[in-house]
Amino acid sequence: MAKKSRKSSVKPVVSAEQYLTPKQIVIELDAYIIGQHKAKRAVAIALRNRWRRQQIDESLRDEIMPNNIILIGPTGVGKTEIARRLAKLAGAPFVKVEATKFTEVGYVGRDVESMIRDLAEASVVITRSEREAAVREASIAAAHERLTDMLTPQRRASMGSFDDGDDQETYAEVRERISKELLSGTLDETLIELDAEVETLPQMHVLGPIGLDDMGINIQDMLGGILPKRSKKRKMTIAEARRYFEEEETDKLIDMESVTAEALHRAEQSGIVFIDEIDKIAAKTGGAGPDVSREGVQRDLLPVVEGSAVNTKYGVLRTDHVLFIASGAFHVSKPSDLIPELQGRFPIRADLDSLTEADLRQILTAPRNALVRQYEAIMAADGVKLSFTAEAIGEIAAIAARVNEEVANIGARRLHAIMTTLLDDLLFDAPYKAEKVTEVKITVADVRARLEDLSRNTDLSRFVL
């Protein structure tokens, strides 16, 4: 019944999904992730299918289940980044969890549903931030009026008495002047004293493995309306007071019941849960000890992935149409080692390729958040104009590919380690004095001098990370 009432009071989910075709989704992902076209294609179709389901008649809509996906590939090739960028592209609530977390002592059989509670929390944050943006101008205006009202009597009293006939006009003039001073920012550092509400409830902790949030109980909200609010005199600058009043006015303008209802609906219809390292809980049947624990985690995941009702502190969230994306390297185990029921809930499998030297070279320069651009921006903050020659970038990619092959293949993460090692002195010595050179160009000779010995010696290369 709760689900029906929420549906009737919440508008259909409208997001970027409806404006993006699968081809457009792949193009957007290409701007941040190099290669892996098969995986991008699979997630693009899954994302578009969710919007397509929304257009179908309601009698059939609930029968169409999402096609969950398993991304298979070594570490550092873009599995997590694909899922994260997909969620950001769609404006969807997104949660990433490690499957190995649920194999820890005290977790098996209990805490698997915590990922759904986290999804509800993420959805509330997204929905509230959108509502805050919508009422921002109104909250800023209301906060400004409160500050002006608060300061005007103080200024008026300090100016002495006025004639009764001119009192109203003079007060308006003083108020107008204070309003202009507040808008100009000249009073921002002025200290004032105001009554601020303080927390009346003590921090509560529950001894044992289960916390209040895990049980979906929000004691603060339950008792907040019963206990009286308490205020305390606080001194703060006008700039701080303005932010304090803006937050208060925003809370007044936002209906949190409406926010939570919409957030739960959004999480149910467009939420994405990314389960990493799912290969670590795969085990061949007939095992004992840790294998039993891993199979137990799989069986606990099964009802959540299949579709169940999970209690959160915001209400009941159904997982029937949440999109689950799992990933794993599957070096030791295989997807077929997962229990058959769980395999059936992840019908789409996409293999990701290991990164080649050419891929690593592209990762350094091509994406919008390319690593070279990041370090150029970091050094620019200290007034250093950093640049790399094309040959230097090629040598960095070659060394990264060679170390990945000889030591351990950690994909694009190797580039972060190598770039930090390469620029270690520069990052430490900056900023330079004004009389020193502020332009630094990294050449192939610099790269070889810093990294060649490291890349040749397999034992030393283990210290790259």
Helices and strands as residue ranges (DSSP letters): H 2-9, G 16-19, H 22-30, H 37-54, H 58-61, E 69-72, H 79-90, E 94-98, G 99-103, G 111-113, H 114-158, H 164-184, E 191-198, H 219-224, E 230-237, H 238-253, H 256-270, E 272-276, G 278-281, H 290-306, E 309-312, E 315-318, E 323-328, G 335-337, H 340-344, E 348-351, H 357-365, H 371-380, E 385-388, H 390-406, H 413-422, H 424-429, E 439-442, H 444-456, H 458-461, G 462-464
